[in-house]
């Protein structure tokens, strides 16, 4: 498979998985509680393995927010938080993989409370929402993302992408 086709396919599959996992979390009532746990946020570990994961998780986040009835500001700024987290994962955590979940956790913990306050009119304080969004992201990106990391490494998924990374 040529490189462009693989990139588009990987990105599309990641976006579709993001949407499906977000719907699953919504159905289980985990995406709208005080501490929101989106299973899809575990996918933010994937930019370590392939650059296709960056547009994959960003487009997946935008589609998931759109399809779950989010307001326009959430459809715009939720993916911005995901983009910043994915870029941090891809370009800043490549040497120390253990830091990969830190970037999506922080970008969401910083940005999402503003979305909740201004787009949804949440009466909670910024710092309370920073803590609760951060806690949900620690579960989603930190715990579930780390488990996904282990599975991807063990199963040697994205091996050709990892060989290119290691060659640099």
C-alpha positions in Angstrom: 0.0 0.0 0.0 1.5 3.4 -0.9 2.2 5.9 1.9 -0.6 8.3 1.1 -3.2 5.6 1.0 -2.0 4.2 4.3 -2.0 7.6 5.9 -5.6 8.3 4.8 -6.8 4.9 5.8 -5.2 5.1 9.2 -6.6 8.6 9.8 -10.1 7.5 8.7 -10.1 4.4 10.9 -8.9 6.4 13.9 -11.6 9.0 13.3 -14.3 6.3 13.0 -13.0 4.6 16.2 -13.1 7.9 18.0 -16.7 8.5 17.1 -17.8 5.0 17.9 -16.0 5.0 21.3 -17.5 8.4 22.1 -21.0 7.0 21.4 -20.3 4.0 23.6 -19.2 6.3 26.5 -22.4 8.4 25.9 -24.6 5.3 26.0 -23.0 4.2 29.2 -23.6 7.6 30.7 -19.9 8.3 31.2 -19.5 11.3 28.9 -21.8 13.7 30.7 -21.1 13.3 34.4 -19.0 15.6 36.6 -15.9 13.5 35.7 -16.3 12.7 32.0 -14.7 9.6 30.7 -14.5 9.4 26.9 -13.0 6.0 25.9 -12.1 7.7 22.6 -9.6 9.9 24.4 -7.4 6.9 24.8 -6.7 7.2 21.1 -4.7 10.4 21.7 -1.7 8.1 22.4 -1.7 7.1 18.7 0.2 10.1 17.4 3.3 8.5 19.0 3.0 5.8 16.4 1.7 7.5 13.3 1.2 11.1 12.1 -2.1 10.0 10.6 -3.5 9.9 14.1 -3.3 13.7 14.4 -6.1 14.4 11.8 -7.7 11.1 12.8 -8.4 12.1 16.5 -9.1 15.8 15.6 -11.7 14.9 12.9 -13.0 12.1 15.1 -13.5 14.6 18.0 -15.2 17.2 15.7 -17.6 14.5 14.2 -18.3 13.0 17.7 -19.2 16.5 19.1 -21.3 17.3 16.0 -23.1 13.9 16.1 -23.8 14.0 19.8 -25.5 17.4 19.7 -22.7 19.6 21.0 -23.0 23.4 20.6 -20.9 25.1 17.9 -18.2 26.3 20.4 -17.7 22.7 21.5 -17.5 21.5 17.9 -14.8 24.1 17.2 -12.8 24.3 20.4 -13.0 20.6 21.5 -11.1 19.6 18.5 -8.6 22.4 19.0 -7.9 21.0 22.5 -7.5 17.6 20.9 -5.2 19.0 18.2 -2.9 20.6 20.7 -2.8 17.4 22.7 -2.0 15.3 19.6 0.7 17.7 18.5 2.3 17.6 21.9 2.1 13.8 21.9 3.6 13.5 18.5 6.4 16.1 18.7 7.3 16.5 22.3 6.8 13.1 23.8 8.6 11.0 21.2 11.8 10.7 23.3 10.0 10.0 26.6 6.8 8.0 25.7 5.7 8.1 29.3 4.9 11.8 28.9 2.6 11.2 25.9 -0.7 11.4 27.8 0.3 14.6 29.6 -0.3 16.8 26.6 -3.9 15.7 25.8 -4.7 15.7 29.6 -3.5 19.3 30.0 -4.9 20.7 26.8 -8.3 19.4 27.6 -8.2 20.3 31.3 -7.3 23.9 30.3 -9.6 24.4 27.4 -12.7 22.3 28.1 -13.7 24.2 31.3 -14.0 27.4 29.2 -16.3 25.5 26.8 -18.4 24.3 29.6 -18.6 27.8 31.2 -19.2 29.9 28.1 -20.9 27.5 25.7 -23.0 25.5 28.1 -23.4 28.0 31.0 -22.0 25.7 33.6 -22.1 27.5 37.0 -19.1 25.6 38.4 -15.8 27.4 38.9 -13.1 27.1 36.3 -10.7 25.3 38.8 -13.4 22.8 39.8 -14.0 21.9 36.2 -10.2 22.0 35.5 -9.9 19.3 38.2 -12.9 17.2 37.1 -12.1 17.4 33.4 -8.4 16.6 34.3 -9.5 13.6 36.3 -11.6 12.3 33.4 -8.7 12.8 31.1 -6.3 11.1 33.4 -8.6 8.0 33.3 -9.1 8.2 29.5 -5.7 9.3 28.3 -3.5 8.3 31.1 -4.9 4.9 32.2 -6.7 3.7 29.0 -4.2 5.4 26.7 -1.3 3.7 28.5 -3.1 0.3 28.1 -3.6 1.1 24.4 0.1 2.0 24.1 1.0 -1.4 25.6 -1.3 -3.2 23.2 0.0 -1.3 20.1 3.6 -2.0 21.1 3.1 -5.7 21.9 1.0 -6.3 18.7 3.5 -4.4 16.6 0.8 -2.3 15.1 2.1 0.7 13.0 5.5 -1.1 12.8 6.4 0.6 9.5 5.6 4.0 11.0 7.7 3.2 14.1 10.6 2.1 11.9 10.5 5.5 10.2 10.5 7.3 13.6 13.4 5.2 15.0 15.4 5.9 11.8 15.4 9.6 12.5 
